[in-house]
Amino acid sequence: MRTMNDVLMVEARAAAAYFSAWRGIPIRWKSLKRHPVPECWLIAGSRRTLRDSRSSSNRNATHPVNAMLNYAYGILHSRMQINALAEGYDPRLGIMHESRPDAHAFILDIMERERPAADAIVLRFIATNSFTGSDFVIREDGVCRLAPQLARRLARDVAAT
């Protein structure tokens, strides 16, 4: 590897392979007659958003599993940022992630080692819960978010680690 971009490309390929293993994980649903869900929500799918096929972004989830991952990562981001600031680090100055005034690149760098724990929590959460369509809110632009009651349950599990 010659450049940081080479390293980032390896990381991107590894992430794609990792999340491809999530595809097909069944999601248990209840009250489907009362709160129907799209057929593509019956199993875990791609980590990439379905909103824009030209983008590789996963920031604006269109699937409940991705919404749960994003929420868990948001909690992790907040925790890591508080710790970094308390220790005197500038959260904007990244090592692997690009330093930008509007982003906390250093926090994204240090989050990497903690992501597997967040992933494990989300996998366990999916395996031990049955969901209903009312557990998720779909914005007008198609973005899927956790409803408050589900967000509280997931936050409790994430905070327990």
Backbone as a chain_set.jsonl record, in Angstrom:
{"seq": "MRTMNDVLMVEARAAAAYFSAWRGIPIRWKSLKRHPVPECWLIAGSRRTLRDSRSSSNRNATHPVNAMLNYAYGILHSRMQINALAEGYDPRLGIMHESRPDAHAFILDIMERERPAADAIVLRFIATNSFTGSDFVIREDGVCRLAPQLARRLARDVAAT", "coords": {"N": [[0.839, -1.167, 0.0], [0.519, 2.145, -0.863], [-0.555, 4.679, -0.396], [-2.718, 6.671, 1.755], [-5.256, 6.572, 0.722], [-5.209, 4.043, -0.491], [-5.209, 2.408, 1.77], [-7.673, 3.141, 2.853], [-9.356, 2.18, 0.864], [-8.997, -0.58, 1.136], [-10.093, -0.868, 3.67], [-12.732, -0.127, 3.118], [-13.521, -2.196, 1.382], [-13.319, -4.36, 3.123], [-15.292, -3.673, 4.99], [-17.562, -3.826, 3.349], [-17.575, -6.573, 2.773], [-17.886, -7.588, 5.359], [-20.448, -6.543, 6.13], [-21.968, -7.773, 4.193], [-22.29, -10.275, 5.166], [-24.312, -9.945, 6.955], [-26.589, -9.872, 5.469], [-29.725, -11.28, 4.869], [-30.291, -12.055, 7.442], [-32.893, -12.952, 9.528], [-35.693, -10.937, 10.494], [-37.85, -10.567, 13.105], [-41.286, -9.942, 13.115], [-44.264, -8.551, 14.447], [-47.819, -8.107, 14.649], [-48.4, -7.527, 11.946], [-50.626, -7.175, 10.296], [-51.896, -5.003, 11.365], [-49.848, -3.106, 11.427], [-48.335, -2.955, 8.755], [-45.284, -3.834, 7.012], [-42.7, -3.097, 4.6], [-41.827, -5.686, 2.268], [-39.064, -6.037, 1.947], [-38.101, -5.531, 4.445], [-38.247, -7.804, 5.953], [-35.986, -9.293, 6.207], [-32.506, -8.706, 6.967], [-30.738, -6.412, 4.957], [-28.759, -4.758, 2.519], [-26.108, -2.628, 3.683], [-25.97, -0.179, 2.586], [-27.803, 2.756, 1.738], [-31.056, 2.74, 0.278], [-32.084, 4.851, -1.025], [-30.6, 6.338, -2.88], [-29.048, 5.159, -5.522], [-26.623, 5.866, -6.572], [-24.991, 6.596, -4.559], [-22.794, 5.616, -1.928], [-23.47, 5.899, 0.617], [-24.486, 5.36, 3.999], [-25.704, 6.81, 5.793], [-28.347, 7.899, 5.922], [-30.598, 5.895, 6.735], [-32.631, 3.41, 5.157], [-33.691, 1.13, 5.955], [-34.755, -0.839, 8.734], [-32.711, -2.257, 10.221], [-30.383, -0.892, 9.541], [-31.083, 1.605, 10.519], [-31.106, 1.033, 13.248], [-28.395, 0.361, 13.621], [-27.214, 2.849, 12.932], [-28.232, 4.416, 14.995], [-27.1, 3.198, 17.271], [-24.401, 3.648, 16.654], [-24.435, 6.412, 16.791], [-24.804, 6.853, 19.534], [-22.436, 5.705, 20.453], [-20.608, 7.442, 19.186], [-21.161, 9.854, 20.544], [-20.4, 9.15, 23.18], [-17.649, 8.596, 22.797], [-16.782, 11.094, 21.949], [-17.227, 12.744, 24.174], [-15.415, 11.571, 25.968], [-12.967, 12.007, 24.574], [-12.832, 14.817, 24.458], [-12.759, 15.354, 27.212], [-10.243, 14.39, 27.766], [-8.702, 16.186, 26.458], [-8.385, 16.198, 23.657], [-8.68, 17.324, 20.247], [-11.587, 16.917, 18.586], [-11.931, 17.217, 15.856], [-9.631, 16.782, 14.376], [-8.513, 14.462, 12.387], [-7.041, 11.185, 11.92], [-7.166, 8.899, 10.223], [-9.65, 9.449, 9.072], [-10.892, 12.188, 7.151], [-9.907, 15.419, 8.101], [-12.068, 17.975, 8.887], [-13.695, 21.127, 9.327], [-16.415, 20.824, 9.911], [-16.813, 18.267, 10.809], [-16.224, 15.496, 13.005], [-13.599, 14.075, 12.826], [-11.537, 12.757, 14.27], [-12.962, 11.462, 16.245], [-14.424, 9.66, 14.724], [-12.264, 8.118, 13.901], [-11.369, 6.928, 16.351], [-13.606, 5.56, 17.065], [-13.665, 3.26, 15.539], [-12.505, 0.947, 16.694], [-14.387, 0.272, 18.549], [-16.723, -0.268, 17.228], [-17.37, -3.04, 16.578], [-18.428, -3.98, 19.033], [-20.757, -2.442, 19.273], [-22.07, -3.356, 16.999], [-22.486, -6.027, 17.742], [-24.283, -5.694, 19.833], [-26.504, -4.672, 18.455], [-27.049, -6.845, 16.74], [-27.717, -8.81, 18.665], [-29.951, -7.525, 19.758], [-31.705, -7.554, 17.573], [-32.019, -10.305, 17.332], [-33.321, -11.001, 19.7], [-35.699, -9.658, 19.9], [-39.047, -8.908, 18.84], [-40.462, -6.979, 16.342], [-42.582, -4.183, 15.499], [-44.317, -2.41, 12.941], [-44.807, 0.113, 13.912], [-42.635, 0.68, 15.452], [-40.851, 2.073, 14.02], [-40.194, 5.082, 12.24], [-40.988, 6.598, 9.258], [-39.659, 9.032, 7.343], [-40.701, 11.754, 5.167], [-38.886, 11.777, 3.069], [-38.158, 9.165, 2.842], [-36.362, 8.184, 4.67], [-35.555, 6.05, 7.335], [-36.214, 5.974, 10.757], [-35.771, 5.311, 14.286], [-38.57, 4.856, 16.365], [-39.461, 6.648, 19.353], [-39.924, 4.879, 21.629], [-38.661, 2.473, 20.899], [-36.093, 3.414, 20.455], [-35.334, 4.112, 23.061], [-35.211, 1.56, 24.267], [-33.126, 0.324, 22.784], [-31.051, 2.129, 23.308], [-30.704, 1.729, 26.04], [-29.616, -0.852, 26.047], [-27.224, -0.394, 24.606], [-25.95, 1.47, 26.27], [-25.418, -0.103, 28.438], [-23.033, -1.357, 27.97]], "CA": [[0.0, 0.0, 0.0], [1.357, 3.328, -1.038], [-1.176, 5.92, 0.073], [-3.83, 6.543, 2.698], [-6.412, 6.137, -0.064], [-5.106, 2.59, -0.636], [-5.641, 1.844, 3.059], [-9.107, 3.369, 2.964], [-10.036, 1.268, -0.061], [-8.989, -1.906, 1.774], [-11.074, -0.797, 4.756], [-14.068, -0.105, 2.508], [-13.819, -3.554, 0.896], [-13.528, -5.209, 4.306], [-16.613, -3.325, 5.535], [-18.578, -4.379, 2.44], [-17.606, -8.021, 2.997], [-18.43, -7.784, 6.707], [-21.891, -6.315, 6.156], [-22.659, -8.724, 3.315], [-22.617, -11.422, 6.022], [-25.556, -9.621, 7.655], [-27.73, -10.032, 4.565], [-30.518, -12.489, 5.05], [-30.641, -12.288, 8.847], [-34.339, -12.723, 9.644], [-36.19, -9.964, 11.473], [-39.181, -11.005, 13.555], [-42.284, -8.881, 13.137], [-45.57, -8.886, 15.004], [-48.9, -7.179, 14.292], [-48.203, -7.087, 10.563], [-51.889, -6.729, 9.703], [-52.16, -3.656, 11.888], [-48.71, -2.242, 11.069], [-47.583, -3.667, 7.708], [-43.945, -3.344, 6.675], [-42.288, -3.546, 3.262], [-41.274, -7.046, 2.211], [-37.602, -5.997, 2.096], [-37.78, -5.403, 5.868], [-38.365, -9.098, 6.628], [-34.613, -9.757, 6.454], [-31.49, -7.659, 6.855], [-30.279, -6.232, 3.582], [-27.514, -4.025, 2.309], [-25.836, -1.519, 4.604], [-26.12, 1.045, 1.807], [-29.158, 3.275, 1.652], [-31.766, 2.437, -0.967], [-32.612, 6.11, -1.551], [-29.818, 6.867, -3.995], [-28.174, 4.072, -5.959], [-25.321, 6.407, -6.953], [-24.243, 6.906, -3.345], [-22.471, 4.481, -1.063], [-23.743, 6.384, 1.972], [-25.405, 4.616, 4.855], [-26.087, 7.783, 6.814], [-29.805, 8.024, 5.981], [-31.07, 4.516, 6.617], [-33.936, 3.11, 4.583], [-34.024, -0.197, 6.477], [-34.692, -0.812, 10.191], [-31.423, -2.705, 10.769], [-29.445, 0.217, 9.384], [-31.498, 2.651, 11.455], [-30.618, 0.623, 14.57], [-26.935, 0.525, 13.609], [-26.91, 4.274, 12.977], [-28.546, 4.91, 16.337], [-26.052, 2.683, 18.168], [-23.167, 4.373, 16.328], [-24.604, 7.772, 17.31], [-24.53, 6.789, 20.975], [-20.996, 5.465, 20.558], [-19.951, 8.692, 18.792], [-21.304, 10.805, 21.656], [-19.567, 8.682, 24.288], [-16.241, 8.768, 22.443], [-16.506, 12.53, 21.88], [-17.129, 13.232, 25.557], [-14.139, 11.095, 26.507], [-11.854, 12.682, 23.892], [-12.791, 16.205, 24.929], [-12.321, 15.34, 28.614], [-8.8, 14.132, 27.778], [-8.02, 17.294, 25.812], [-8.18, 16.013, 22.219], [-9.537, 18.048, 19.318], [-12.319, 15.869, 17.864], [-11.976, 17.485, 14.42], [-8.36, 16.453, 13.724], [-8.511, 13.031, 12.139], [-5.841, 10.455, 11.508], [-7.588, 8.173, 9.022], [-10.754, 10.185, 8.48], [-10.504, 13.525, 6.706], [-10.15, 16.519, 9.029], [-12.879, 19.059, 8.333], [-14.27, 21.909, 10.426], [-17.79, 20.424, 10.192], [-16.887, 16.838, 11.137], [-15.379, 15.047, 14.11], [-12.821, 13.002, 12.203], [-10.808, 11.978, 15.276], [-13.947, 10.605, 16.916], [-14.667, 8.549, 13.799], [-11.073, 7.258, 13.965], [-11.295, 6.122, 17.58], [-14.805, 4.713, 17.131], [-13.497, 2.032, 14.77], [-12.233, -0.231, 17.531], [-15.574, -0.007, 19.364], [-17.879, -0.619, 16.387], [-17.824, -4.431, 16.709], [-19.269, -4.138, 20.227], [-22.067, -1.879, 18.926], [-22.676, -4.298, 16.058], [-22.932, -7.204, 18.501], [-25.486, -5.298, 20.571], [-27.609, -4.59, 17.494], [-27.38, -8.219, 16.336], [-28.427, -9.436, 19.788], [-31.232, -6.832, 19.85], [-32.529, -8.091, 16.49], [-32.298, -11.721, 17.601], [-34.111, -11.205, 20.916], [-36.9, -8.825, 19.901], [-39.979, -8.875, 17.715], [-40.728, -5.577, 16.083], [-43.812, -3.813, 14.827], [-44.108, -1.277, 12.056], [-44.859, 1.364, 14.68], [-41.334, 0.9, 16.094], [-40.026, 2.861, 13.104], [-40.822, 6.243, 11.63], [-40.48, 6.849, 7.909], [-39.789, 10.444, 6.973], [-41.21, 11.985, 3.808], [-37.84, 11.485, 2.081], [-37.899, 7.729, 2.848], [-35.395, 7.816, 5.693], [-36.125, 5.27, 8.439], [-35.691, 6.31, 12.077], [-36.385, 4.572, 15.379], [-39.572, 5.553, 17.168], [-38.881, 6.884, 20.684], [-39.957, 3.738, 22.549], [-37.631, 1.533, 20.475], [-34.804, 4.08, 20.684], [-35.026, 3.971, 24.501], [-34.802, 0.17, 24.542], [-31.806, 0.095, 22.205], [-30.093, 2.969, 24.05], [-30.446, 1.043, 27.315], [-28.679, -1.961, 25.775], [-25.923, 0.161, 24.219], [-25.36, 2.112, 27.445], [-25.013, -1.129, 29.406], [-21.706, -1.915, 27.65]], "C": [[0.888, 1.236, 0.0], [0.765, 4.578, -0.409], [-2.263, 5.612, 1.093], [-5.088, 6.113, 1.948], [-6.398, 4.635, -0.302], [-5.604, 1.894, 0.635], [-7.152, 1.979, 3.202], [-9.901, 2.47, 2.029], [-10.079, -0.155, 0.495], [-10.033, -1.94, 2.883], [-12.489, -0.834, 4.207], [-14.467, -1.491, 1.995], [-14.094, -4.509, 2.066], [-14.902, -4.938, 4.914], [-17.72, -3.898, 4.663], [-18.707, -5.89, 2.636], [-18.247, -8.347, 4.339], [-19.954, -7.643, 6.698], [-22.646, -7.212, 5.176], [-23.035, -9.984, 4.107], [-23.912, -11.188, 6.811], [-26.778, -9.879, 6.784], [-28.426, -11.354, 4.808], [-30.834, -12.812, 6.503], [-32.131, -11.992, 9.005], [-34.66, -11.709, 10.747], [-37.606, -10.396, 11.828], [-40.101, -9.795, 13.681], [-43.56, -9.401, 13.771], [-46.57, -7.814, 14.563], [-48.773, -6.65, 12.868], [-49.502, -6.637, 9.891], [-52.202, -5.3, 10.136], [-51.093, -2.655, 11.457], [-47.866, -2.953, 10.009], [-46.226, -3.011, 7.457], [-43.605, -3.802, 5.261], [-41.657, -4.934, 3.32], [-39.759, -7.061, 2.437], [-37.173, -5.83, 3.557], [-37.834, -6.74, 6.601], [-37.004, -9.718, 6.931], [-33.671, -8.558, 6.363], [-30.993, -7.604, 5.422], [-28.937, -5.534, 3.542], [-27.341, -2.932, 3.354], [-26.038, -0.178, 3.895], [-27.578, 1.471, 1.759], [-29.771, 2.936, 0.297], [-32.26, 3.711, -1.655], [-31.894, 6.572, -2.801], [-28.806, 5.819, -4.417], [-26.794, 4.567, -6.362], [-24.424, 6.636, -5.739], [-23.933, 5.631, -2.574], [-22.739, 4.834, 0.392], [-24.682, 5.438, 2.713], [-25.946, 5.525, 5.953], [-27.599, 7.881, 6.991], [-30.436, 6.672, 5.699], [-32.439, 4.443, 5.956], [-34.429, 1.745, 5.052], [-33.878, -0.159, 8.001], [-33.356, -1.252, 10.785], [-30.403, -1.578, 10.673], [-29.797, 1.378, 10.3], [-31.019, 2.311, 12.871], [-29.1, 0.761, 14.667], [-26.567, 1.998, 13.713], [-27.16, 4.85, 14.364], [-27.479, 4.462, 17.341], [-24.73, 3.408, 17.923], [-23.252, 5.818, 16.824], [-24.328, 7.839, 18.799], [-23.036, 6.607, 21.208], [-20.217, 6.735, 20.228], [-19.994, 9.699, 19.937], [-20.405, 10.427, 22.822], [-18.086, 8.927, 24.012], [-15.865, 10.254, 22.4], [-16.365, 13.118, 23.276], [-15.793, 12.827, 26.158], [-12.95, 11.817, 25.887], [-11.726, 14.131, 24.356], [-12.302, 16.285, 26.372], [-10.818, 15.108, 28.727], [-8.01, 15.185, 27.006], [-7.755, 17.157, 24.331], [-9.137, 16.881, 21.422], [-10.268, 17.019, 18.468], [-12.324, 16.049, 16.352], [-10.734, 17.019, 13.673], [-8.215, 14.948, 13.572], [-7.153, 12.48, 11.762], [-6.149, 9.726, 10.203], [-8.725, 8.909, 8.305], [-10.3, 11.612, 8.176], [-10.878, 14.58, 7.738], [-10.906, 17.625, 8.31], [-13.481, 19.823, 9.495], [-15.666, 21.435, 10.834], [-17.936, 18.957, 10.593], [-15.918, 16.515, 12.27], [-14.586, 13.828, 13.671], [-12.086, 12.146, 13.229], [-11.752, 11.024, 15.996], [-14.272, 9.406, 16.019], [-13.489, 7.586, 13.786], [-11.115, 6.347, 15.191], [-12.538, 5.247, 17.771], [-14.574, 3.344, 16.5], [-13.279, 0.808, 15.65], [-13.431, -0.63, 18.387], [-16.783, -0.447, 18.539], [-18.302, -2.078, 16.514], [-18.706, -4.671, 17.94], [-20.67, -3.584, 19.957], [-22.801, -2.806, 17.961], [-23.239, -5.513, 16.791], [-24.202, -6.893, 19.285], [-26.685, -5.254, 19.636], [-28.008, -5.988, 17.021], [-28.165, -8.944, 17.423], [-29.829, -8.836, 19.941], [-32.199, -7.356, 18.791], [-32.952, -9.525, 16.806], [-33.254, -11.929, 18.766], [-35.398, -10.386, 20.969], [-37.747, -9.104, 18.678], [-40.404, -7.425, 17.567], [-42.106, -5.405, 15.465], [-43.512, -2.601, 13.958], [-44.114, 0.05, 12.79], [-43.564, 1.637, 15.453], [-40.433, 1.802, 15.259], [-40.856, 3.989, 12.5], [-40.174, 6.441, 10.26], [-40.738, 8.318, 7.579], [-40.3, 10.56, 5.54], [-40.182, 11.646, 2.74], [-37.43, 10.015, 2.083], [-36.901, 7.263, 3.888], [-36.126, 7.153, 6.862], [-35.43, 5.658, 9.741], [-36.401, 5.449, 13.128], [-37.431, 5.441, 16.052], [-39.014, 5.661, 18.593], [-38.853, 5.669, 21.607], [-38.894, 2.703, 22.188], [-36.244, 2.124, 20.713], [-34.394, 3.96, 22.149], [-34.544, 2.567, 24.826], [-33.412, -0.11, 24.004], [-30.751, 0.895, 22.966], [-29.739, 2.323, 25.39], [-29.434, -0.076, 27.116], [-27.285, -1.446, 25.431], [-25.218, 0.76, 25.429], [-24.86, 1.091, 28.463], [-23.628, -1.696, 29.125], [-20.615, -0.986, 28.087]], "O": [[1.857, 1.345, 0.751], [1.502, 5.445, 0.062], [-2.672, 4.464, 1.272], [-5.901, 5.364, 2.489], [-7.456, 4.006, -0.315], [-6.335, 0.906, 0.565], [-7.828, 1.041, 3.624], [-11.004, 2.043, 2.368], [-11.081, -0.853, 0.343], [-10.769, -2.917, 3.023], [-13.356, -1.502, 4.77], [-15.613, -1.91, 2.155], [-14.988, -5.352, 1.998], [-15.599, -5.872, 5.31], [-18.714, -4.404, 5.183], [-19.816, -6.423, 2.662], [-19.054, -9.272, 4.443], [-20.666, -8.515, 7.196], [-23.855, -7.39, 5.321], [-23.989, -10.677, 3.755], [-24.532, -12.143, 7.28], [-27.878, -10.082, 7.298], [-27.793, -12.402, 4.934], [-31.577, -13.757, 6.77], [-32.586, -10.903, 8.655], [-33.99, -11.643, 11.778], [-38.453, -10.568, 10.951], [-39.744, -8.774, 14.269], [-43.889, -10.579, 13.634], [-46.171, -6.727, 14.147], [-49.01, -5.469, 12.614], [-49.466, -5.793, 8.996], [-52.712, -4.498, 9.353], [-51.397, -1.5, 11.159], [-46.804, -3.493, 10.322], [-46.045, -1.81, 7.659], [-44.16, -4.788, 4.778], [-41.029, -5.3, 4.313], [-39.231, -7.991, 3.047], [-35.991, -5.976, 3.867], [-37.49, -6.794, 7.782], [-36.888, -10.57, 7.811], [-33.999, -7.535, 5.763], [-30.847, -8.633, 4.761], [-28.097, -5.706, 4.424], [-28.322, -2.378, 3.85], [-26.255, 0.843, 4.548], [-28.478, 0.631, 1.742], [-29.066, 2.859, -0.709], [-32.8, 3.644, -2.759], [-32.518, 7.143, -3.696], [-27.804, 5.616, -3.732], [-25.872, 3.76, -6.484], [-23.221, 6.848, -5.89], [-24.721, 4.685, -2.574], [-22.28, 4.138, 1.297], [-25.554, 4.806, 2.117], [-26.565, 5.065, 6.913], [-28.077, 7.94, 8.124], [-30.763, 6.351, 4.557], [-33.295, 5.302, 6.17], [-35.466, 1.263, 4.595], [-32.965, 0.492, 8.51], [-32.909, -0.666, 11.771], [-29.647, -1.338, 11.614], [-28.907, 2.063, 10.805], [-30.579, 3.194, 13.607], [-28.581, 1.225, 15.682], [-25.694, 2.36, 14.502], [-26.386, 5.676, 14.848], [-27.015, 5.256, 18.159], [-24.019, 3.744, 18.871], [-22.241, 6.387, 17.234], [-23.689, 8.778, 19.274], [-22.446, 7.274, 22.058], [-19.259, 7.067, 20.927], [-18.984, 10.323, 20.26], [-19.725, 11.282, 23.39], [-17.357, 9.406, 24.881], [-14.752, 10.624, 22.774], [-15.46, 13.916, 23.521], [-15.116, 13.642, 26.785], [-12.021, 12.2, 26.598], [-10.621, 14.607, 24.615], [-11.524, 17.173, 26.719], [-10.187, 15.576, 29.675], [-6.786, 15.093, 26.907], [-6.969, 17.929, 23.783], [-10.259, 17.147, 21.854], [-9.628, 16.308, 17.694], [-12.687, 15.121, 15.629], [-10.776, 16.873, 12.452], [-7.841, 14.25, 14.514], [-6.25, 13.206, 11.346], [-5.465, 9.922, 9.198], [-8.749, 8.979, 7.076], [-9.437, 12.164, 8.858], [-12.019, 14.635, 8.197], [-10.469, 18.142, 7.282], [-13.752, 19.238, 10.543], [-16.063, 21.622, 11.984], [-19.054, 18.455, 10.706], [-14.911, 17.199, 12.453], [-14.861, 12.703, 14.087], [-12.018, 10.927, 13.072], [-11.372, 9.898, 16.318], [-14.382, 8.277, 16.497], [-13.679, 6.375, 13.675], [-10.919, 5.137, 15.078], [-12.515, 4.299, 18.555], [-15.22, 2.37, 16.886], [-13.823, -0.26, 15.368], [-13.483, -1.75, 18.895], [-17.762, -0.946, 19.094], [-19.503, -2.346, 16.556], [-19.632, -5.482, 17.887], [-21.662, -4.188, 20.366], [-24.007, -3.017, 18.089], [-24.341, -5.971, 16.49], [-25.094, -7.735, 19.387], [-27.762, -5.742, 19.98], [-29.199, -6.279, 16.913], [-29.159, -9.613, 17.139], [-30.786, -9.558, 20.221], [-33.377, -7.575, 19.076], [-34.098, -9.91, 16.575], [-33.94, -12.95, 18.812], [-36.111, -10.417, 21.972], [-37.242, -9.484, 17.622], [-40.67, -6.736, 18.553], [-42.711, -6.358, 14.975], [-42.563, -1.86, 14.215], [-43.492, 1.012, 12.339], [-43.411, 2.706, 16.045], [-39.382, 2.244, 15.725], [-42.06, 3.853, 12.285], [-38.949, 6.448, 10.138], [-41.881, 8.775, 7.542], [-40.324, 9.579, 4.798], [-40.547, 11.268, 1.627], [-36.469, 9.642, 1.411], [-36.619, 6.069, 3.981], [-37.167, 7.628, 7.314], [-34.201, 5.668, 9.816], [-37.49, 4.928, 12.887], [-37.203, 6.628, 16.283], [-38.181, 4.847, 18.992], [-37.86, 5.448, 22.299], [-38.285, 2.112, 23.081], [-35.326, 1.414, 21.125], [-33.221, 3.73, 22.443], [-33.581, 2.396, 25.573], [-32.596, -0.72, 24.695], [-29.667, 0.381, 23.237], [-28.585, 2.374, 25.816], [-28.509, -0.235, 27.912], [-26.285, -1.988, 25.901], [-24.012, 0.575, 25.595], [-23.974, 1.393, 29.262], [-23.092, -2.44, 29.947], [-19.436, -1.288, 27.901]]}, "num_chains": 1, "name": "protein.A"}
